[in-house]
Amino acid sequence: MRHAFATIWREGAQHSNGSLGTAGGLRALYRGVNPTTIRGIVLSVSQICSYDQVKQTLKQRGLMEEGLALHFVASMFAG
């Protein structure tokens, strides 16, 4: 692990000095943070909304009552 961090630090220092090394360092390590975070937010919101909608529909139509089975079924539909 120490070697990995040393390599990341070294590549970042080479890149910031203008040498023609590989573009790395801490910026490269966290390059995908924003897209991954946005993807996580979209997935979480859609799953929560789907879960709630399925749960309400099953209860309103009288197909299931509040309990563990209802939560399990709604979770399976939500993904």
N, CA, C and O atoms as a MOPAC input file, in Angstrom:
PM7 MOZYME 1SCF
protein

 N      0.82800 1    -1.17200 1     0.00000 1
 C      0.00000 1     0.00000 1     0.00000 1
 C      0.88600 1     1.25300 1     0.00000 1
 O      0.56800 1     2.24300 1    -0.65900 1
 N      1.95700 1     1.20400 1     0.71600 1
 C      2.87500 1     2.33500 1     0.73700 1
 C      3.41500 1     2.61300 1    -0.66700 1
 O      3.54800 1     3.76700 1    -1.07500 1
 N      3.72500 1     1.53600 1    -1.40200 1
 C      4.23800 1     1.68100 1    -2.76600 1
 C      3.19400 1     2.34600 1    -3.66200 1
 O      3.53000 1     3.18400 1    -4.49900 1
 N      1.93400 1     1.97100 1    -3.48400 1
 C      0.86500 1     2.55500 1    -4.30500 1
 C      0.74900 1     4.05500 1    -4.05400 1
 O      0.66700 1     4.84100 1    -4.99800 1
 N      0.74300 1     4.44700 1    -2.79800 1
 C      0.64000 1     5.86800 1    -2.48400 1
 C      1.87800 1     6.64000 1    -2.94600 1
 O      1.76700 1     7.77000 1    -3.42000 1
 N      3.04200 1     6.03300 1    -2.80900 1
 C      4.27300 1     6.68700 1    -3.27200 1
 C      4.24100 1     6.88500 1    -4.78600 1
 O      4.67400 1     7.92500 1    -5.28400 1
 N      3.73400 1     5.90000 1    -5.51700 1
 C      3.64300 1     6.00100 1    -6.97300 1
 C      2.65500 1     7.10300 1    -7.37800 1
 O      2.92500 1     7.88400 1    -8.29000 1
 N      1.52100 1     7.15500 1    -6.69600 1
 C      0.52600 1     8.19500 1    -6.98300 1
 C      1.13700 1     9.57200 1    -6.73700 1
 O      0.97700 1    10.48400 1    -7.54900 1
 N      1.83300 1     9.71700 1    -5.61900 1
 C      2.46100 1    10.99600 1    -5.29100 1
 C      3.52100 1    11.37800 1    -6.32400 1
 O      3.59200 1    12.52500 1    -6.76400 1
 N      4.34300 1    10.39400 1    -6.70200 1
 C      5.43000 1    10.64100 1    -7.65300 1
 C      4.88100 1    11.02300 1    -9.02000 1
 O      5.38200 1    11.95600 1    -9.64800 1
 N      3.85700 1    10.31300 1    -9.48900 1
 C      3.28000 1    10.62800 1   -10.79600 1
 C      2.63800 1    12.01300 1   -10.79300 1
 O      2.71900 1    12.73100 1   -11.78900 1
 N      2.01300 1    12.38900 1    -9.70700 1
 C      1.43000 1    13.72200 1    -9.59800 1
 C      2.50000 1    14.78700 1    -9.61400 1
 O      2.31500 1    15.83600 1   -10.23100 1
 N      3.62700 1    14.54200 1    -8.94500 1
 C      4.72200 1    15.51000 1    -8.91700 1
 C      5.34600 1    15.64300 1   -10.29500 1
 O      5.68300 1    16.75100 1   -10.71100 1
 N      5.50800 1    14.52800 1   -11.01900 1
 C      6.07700 1    14.57200 1   -12.37100 1
 C      5.16500 1    15.36700 1   -13.29600 1
 O      5.63300 1    16.17500 1   -14.09800 1
 N      3.88800 1    15.13700 1   -13.18300 1
 C      2.93200 1    15.81800 1   -14.05700 1
 C      2.89600 1    17.32100 1   -13.76700 1
 O      2.80400 1    18.13100 1   -14.68900 1
 N      2.96900 1    17.68900 1   -12.49100 1
 C      2.90200 1    19.11400 1   -12.16300 1
 C      4.18600 1    19.84100 1   -12.53800 1
 O      4.16200 1    21.05900 1   -12.71900 1
 N      5.31000 1    19.13100 1   -12.66000 1
 C      6.56900 1    19.75800 1   -13.06400 1
 C      6.66500 1    19.92800 1   -14.57500 1
 O      7.60700 1    20.55500 1   -15.05800 1
 N      5.73800 1    19.39800 1   -15.31400 1
 C      5.72500 1    19.57600 1   -16.75100 1
 C      6.47000 1    18.49900 1   -17.51800 1
 O      6.60500 1    18.59200 1   -18.73800 1
 N      6.95600 1    17.47700 1   -16.82100 1
 C      7.63700 1    16.41000 1   -17.55200 1
 C      6.61700 1    15.54400 1   -18.27400 1
 O      5.42500 1    15.59100 1   -17.97100 1
 N      7.08100 1    14.77000 1   -19.21100 1
 C      6.17600 1    13.99100 1   -20.06100 1
 C      5.85000 1    12.63100 1   -19.47700 1
 O      5.75400 1    11.65600 1   -20.22200 1
 N      5.67700 1    12.53500 1   -18.18000 1
 C      5.27600 1    11.27600 1   -17.56000 1
 C      3.79200 1    11.04300 1   -17.76600 1
 O      3.11200 1    11.84200 1   -18.40900 1
 N      3.30000 1     9.96200 1   -17.22600 1
 C      1.87100 1     9.69700 1   -17.32700 1
 C      1.12000 1    10.68100 1   -16.44800 1
 O      1.58300 1    11.03800 1   -15.36500 1
 N     -0.01900 1    11.11100 1   -16.90900 1
 C     -0.82800 1    12.04900 1   -16.12800 1
 C     -1.47000 1    11.28200 1   -14.99000 1
 O     -2.41500 1    10.52200 1   -15.19900 1
 N     -0.96500 1    11.47700 1   -13.80500 1
 C     -1.48200 1    10.72900 1   -12.66400 1
 C     -1.60700 1    11.61600 1   -11.45400 1
 O     -1.96000 1    12.79000 1   -11.56100 1
 N     -1.32100 1    11.06000 1   -10.32500 1
 C     -1.40300 1    11.79700 1    -9.08500 1
 C     -2.79300 1    11.75000 1    -8.48900 1
 O     -3.64700 1    10.97300 1    -8.91700 1
 N     -3.00500 1    12.58800 1    -7.50000 1
 C     -4.28300 1    12.58900 1    -6.78900 1
 C     -5.44600 1    12.98600 1    -7.67700 1
 O     -6.55200 1    12.47200 1    -7.50900 1
 N     -5.22000 1    13.88500 1    -8.61300 1
 C     -6.31100 1    14.26100 1    -9.52400 1
 C     -6.78300 1    13.06300 1   -10.33600 1
 O     -7.98500 1    12.87900 1   -10.53000 1
 N     -5.85600 1    12.25400 1   -10.80800 1
 C     -6.23000 1    11.07100 1   -11.58400 1
 C     -6.93000 1    10.04800 1   -10.70800 1
 O     -7.82100 1     9.33200 1   -11.16600 1
 N     -6.52200 1     9.98000 1    -9.43600 1
 C     -7.13800 1     9.02300 1    -8.51800 1
 C     -8.61400 1     9.34000 1    -8.29600 1
 O     -9.44100 1     8.43600 1    -8.17400 1
 N     -8.93700 1    10.63000 1    -8.24600 1
 C    -10.31500 1    11.03800 1    -7.98400 1
 C    -11.03100 1    11.56800 1    -9.22400 1
 O    -12.01000 1    12.30300 1    -9.10100 1
 N    -10.56500 1    11.21100 1   -10.39400 1
 C    -11.14400 1    11.70000 1   -11.64500 1
 C    -12.60800 1    11.29800 1   -11.79500 1
 O    -13.39800 1    12.08900 1   -12.30900 1
 N    -12.99000 1    10.12900 1   -11.37700 1
 C    -14.35300 1     9.64700 1   -11.58900 1
 C    -15.29000 1     9.85900 1   -10.42100 1
 O    -16.38100 1     9.28800 1   -10.41000 1
 N    -14.90800 1    10.65900 1    -9.43400 1
 C    -15.74600 1    10.84300 1    -8.25200 1
 C    -17.07400 1    11.50800 1    -8.60300 1
 O    -18.12400 1    11.03800 1    -8.16600 1
 N    -17.05400 1    12.57600 1    -9.37100 1
 C    -18.29800 1    13.28600 1    -9.68200 1
 C    -19.28900 1    12.42700 1   -10.46900 1
 O    -20.44800 1    12.33800 1   -10.06300 1
 N    -18.89200 1    11.79200 1   -11.57300 1
 C    -19.85800 1    10.95200 1   -12.28600 1
 C    -20.37800 1     9.78300 1   -11.44300 1
 O    -21.55100 1     9.41800 1   -11.53200 1
 N    -19.50400 1     9.20400 1   -10.63300 1
 C    -19.92500 1     8.08000 1    -9.79600 1
 C    -20.90100 1     8.54100 1    -8.72300 1
 O    -21.86500 1     7.83800 1    -8.42100 1
 N    -20.66400 1     9.70200 1    -8.15200 1
 C    -21.57000 1    10.23700 1    -7.13600 1
 C    -22.93300 1    10.54900 1    -7.74000 1
 O    -23.96400 1    10.22700 1    -7.15100 1
 N    -22.93900 1    11.17400 1    -8.91200 1
 C    -24.20900 1    11.49400 1    -9.57200 1
 C    -24.97300 1    10.21800 1    -9.91500 1
 O    -26.19000 1    10.15400 1    -9.73900 1
 N    -24.26700 1     9.21100 1   -10.40200 1
 C    -24.90900 1     7.92900 1   -10.70900 1
 C    -25.53000 1     7.32200 1    -9.45400 1
 O    -26.65100 1     6.81400 1    -9.49900 1
 N    -24.81200 1     7.37100 1    -8.34500 1
 C    -25.32800 1     6.83500 1    -7.08700 1
 C    -26.56600 1     7.56300 1    -6.61300 1
 O    -27.50200 1     6.94500 1    -6.10600 1
 N    -26.57400 1     8.88100 1    -6.77800 1
 C    -27.73700 1     9.67000 1    -6.37300 1
 C    -28.95600 1     9.30700 1    -7.21700 1
 O    -30.04700 1     9.10200 1    -6.68500 1
 N    -28.76800 1     9.23100 1    -8.53000 1
 C    -29.89300 1     8.91300 1    -9.43100 1
 C    -30.45100 1     7.52100 1    -9.13100 1
 O    -31.66700 1     7.33400 1    -9.07800 1
 N    -29.56300 1     6.55000 1    -8.93500 1
 C    -30.03100 1     5.19400 1    -8.63300 1
 C    -30.77100 1     5.13200 1    -7.30500 1
 O    -31.81700 1     4.49000 1    -7.20100 1
 N    -30.23200 1     5.79600 1    -6.29400 1
 C    -30.87600 1     5.77700 1    -4.97700 1
 C    -32.25400 1     6.41400 1    -5.01600 1
 O    -33.21000 1     5.87100 1    -4.46300 1
 N    -32.35700 1     7.56100 1    -5.66500 1
 C    -33.64700 1     8.24900 1    -5.74400 1
 C    -34.66200 1     7.40800 1    -6.49000 1
 O    -35.81000 1     7.29200 1    -6.06100 1
 N    -34.25100 1     6.82300 1    -7.60100 1
 C    -35.20600 1     6.02000 1    -8.37600 1
 C    -35.63200 1     4.76600 1    -7.61400 1
 O    -36.79200 1     4.36200 1    -7.70300 1
 N    -34.73000 1     4.15200 1    -6.87900 1
 C    -35.09600 1     2.96300 1    -6.10800 1
 C    -36.02100 1     3.30900 1    -4.94700 1
 O    -36.97200 1     2.57700 1    -4.67100 1
 N    -35.75100 1     4.41200 1    -4.27200 1
 C    -36.61700 1     4.81400 1    -3.15600 1
 C    -38.01400 1     5.14400 1    -3.65900 1
 O    -39.00300 1     4.74200 1    -3.04600 1
 N    -38.10700 1     5.87000 1    -4.76500 1
 C    -39.41700 1     6.21300 1    -5.32400 1
 C    -40.17000 1     4.97000 1    -5.78900 1
 O    -41.37300 1     4.85100 1    -5.55900 1
 N    -39.47700 1     4.05600 1    -6.43400 1
 C    -40.11200 1     2.82400 1    -6.89800 1
 C    -40.60400 1     1.98900 1    -5.73000 1
 O    -41.71100 1     1.45300 1    -5.76300 1
 N    -39.78100 1     1.88100 1    -4.70200 1
 C    -40.14700 1     1.11300 1    -3.49900 1
 C    -41.41400 1     1.68800 1    -2.88000 1
 O    -42.35500 1     0.95300 1    -2.58000 1
 N    -41.43600 1     2.99000 1    -2.69300 1
 C    -42.57800 1     3.63700 1    -2.05300 1
 C    -43.84300 1     3.49000 1    -2.88500 1
 O    -44.91900 1     3.24400 1    -2.34000 1
 N    -43.72300 1     3.64000 1    -4.20400 1
 C    -44.89500 1     3.52700 1    -5.07900 1
 C    -45.46400 1     2.11200 1    -5.06400 1
 O    -46.67800 1     1.93000 1    -4.96600 1
 N    -44.59500 1     1.11400 1    -5.16000 1
 C    -45.05800 1    -0.27700 1    -5.15000 1
 C    -45.70100 1    -0.60500 1    -3.80800 1
 O    -46.74700 1    -1.25100 1    -3.75800 1
 N    -45.08300 1    -0.16600 1    -2.73400 1
 C    -45.62000 1    -0.43500 1    -1.39900 1
 C    -47.00600 1     0.18300 1    -1.22900 1
 O    -47.92200 1    -0.47400 1    -0.73500 1
 N    -47.16600 1     1.45200 1    -1.63900 1
 C    -48.46300 1     2.10900 1    -1.51900 1
 C    -49.52300 1     1.43800 1    -2.37900 1
 O    -50.66800 1     1.27900 1    -1.95500 1
 N    -49.14200 1     1.04700 1    -3.58000 1
 C    -50.09600 1     0.39600 1    -4.49000 1
 C    -50.57300 1    -0.93900 1    -3.92600 1
 O    -51.76600 1    -1.24000 1    -3.95900 1
 N    -49.64700 1    -1.73200 1    -3.41300 1
 C    -50.01900 1    -3.03600 1    -2.84900 1
 C    -50.93600 1    -2.87700 1    -1.63500 1
 O    -51.86400 1    -3.66200 1    -1.44500 1
 N    -50.67500 1    -1.87300 1    -0.83000 1
 C    -51.52600 1    -1.63000 1     0.35000 1
 C    -52.89400 1    -1.09300 1    -0.04900 1
 O    -53.90500 1    -1.53800 1     0.49500 1
 N    -52.95500 1    -0.13900 1    -0.99300 1
 C    -54.22200 1     0.47400 1    -1.39000 1
 C    -55.15300 1    -0.51100 1    -2.06800 1
 O    -56.36900 1    -0.44300 1    -1.89100 1
 N    -54.59100 1    -1.42400 1    -2.84200 1
 C    -55.43100 1    -2.41100 1    -3.53700 1
 C    -55.79100 1    -3.60100 1    -2.66000 1
 O    -56.51500 1    -4.49700 1    -3.09400 1
 N    -55.30000 1    -3.61400 1    -1.45300 1
 C    -55.63600 1    -4.67500 1    -0.50800 1
 C    -54.93800 1    -5.98800 1    -0.80200 1
 O    -55.36800 1    -7.03100 1    -0.31100 1
 N    -53.88200 1    -5.96600 1    -1.58500 1
 C    -53.16300 1    -7.19000 1    -1.91700 1
 C    -52.26900 1    -7.66100 1    -0.77000 1
 O    -52.04900 1    -8.86000 1    -0.59600 1
 N    -51.76400 1    -6.72100 1     0.00000 1
 C    -50.88500 1    -7.05600 1     1.12000 1
 C    -51.12200 1    -6.07400 1     2.25400 1
 O    -51.58400 1    -4.95300 1     2.04100 1
 N    -50.79900 1    -6.51300 1     3.45800 1
 C    -50.87700 1    -5.64400 1     4.62600 1
 C    -49.46700 1    -5.27900 1     5.06100 1
 O    -48.48800 1    -5.91000 1     4.66100 1
 N    -49.38800 1    -4.23800 1     5.89500 1
 C    -48.10200 1    -3.78400 1     6.41500 1
 C    -47.40500 1    -4.94300 1     7.14600 1
 O    -48.00300 1    -5.63700 1     7.96800 1
 N    -46.14800 1    -5.11900 1     6.82200 1
 C    -45.37900 1    -6.16700 1     7.47300 1
 C    -44.13000 1    -6.49500 1     6.67000 1
 O    -43.80900 1    -5.84400 1     5.67600 1
 N    -43.44500 1    -7.51500 1     7.13100 1
 C    -42.18300 1    -7.90300 1     6.51600 1
 C    -42.36300 1    -8.34500 1     5.06200 1
 O    -41.53700 1    -8.02400 1     4.20900 1
 N    -43.43700 1    -9.07800 1     4.78100 1
 C    -43.66700 1    -9.55500 1     3.41400 1
 C    -43.86200 1    -8.38600 1     2.44400 1
 O    -43.35300 1    -8.41300 1     1.32400 1
 N    -44.59900 1    -7.36700 1     2.87800 1
 C    -44.82500 1    -6.19300 1     2.02600 1
 C    -43.51200 1    -5.47800 1     1.73700 1
 O    -43.25000 1    -5.09100 1     0.59800 1
 N    -42.69400 1    -5.30400 1     2.75800 1
 C    -41.41200 1    -4.63200 1     2.56200 1
 C    -40.49500 1    -5.44600 1     1.64400 1
 O    -39.77400 1    -4.88900 1     0.81600 1
 N    -40.53400 1    -6.74200 1     1.80100 1
 C    -39.69700 1    -7.60600 1     0.96500 1
 C    -40.12300 1    -7.52800 1    -0.50200 1
 O    -39.27500 1    -7.37500 1    -1.38100 1
 N    -41.40800 1    -7.62900 1    -0.77000 1
 C    -41.92200 1    -7.58500 1    -2.13800 1
 C    -41.64300 1    -6.22100 1    -2.77700 1
 O    -41.21800 1    -6.15100 1    -3.92900 1
 N    -41.88200 1    -5.14600 1    -2.03200 1
 C    -41.62300 1    -3.81300 1    -2.55800 1
 C    -40.13200 1    -3.62600 1    -2.86000 1
 O    -39.77500 1    -2.99000 1    -3.85100 1
 N    -39.27400 1    -4.17300 1    -2.01900 1
 C    -37.83000 1    -4.08900 1    -2.24000 1
 C    -37.42500 1    -4.84300 1    -3.49600 1
 O    -36.56800 1    -4.38000 1    -4.24800 1
 N    -38.02700 1    -5.99000 1    -3.73000 1
 C    -37.70000 1    -6.77900 1    -4.92000 1
 C    -38.11400 1    -6.03300 1    -6.19800 1
 O    -37.39400 1    -6.05400 1    -7.19600 1
 N    -39.26300 1    -5.38300 1    -6.15500 1
 C    -39.70600 1    -4.61600 1    -7.32000 1
 C    -38.82600 1    -3.39500 1    -7.55100 1
 O    -38.57000 1    -3.02200 1    -8.69600 1
 N    -38.36700 1    -2.77500 1    -6.48400 1
 C    -37.55300 1    -1.56200 1    -6.60400 1
 C    -36.15900 1    -1.85100 1    -7.14800 1
 O    -35.52000 1    -0.97500 1    -7.73200 1
 N    -35.70700 1    -3.04100 1    -6.96000 1
 C    -34.41800 1    -3.40000 1    -7.52500 1
 C    -33.35400 1    -3.43300 1    -6.51900 1
 O    -32.20300 1    -3.72200 1    -6.84700 1

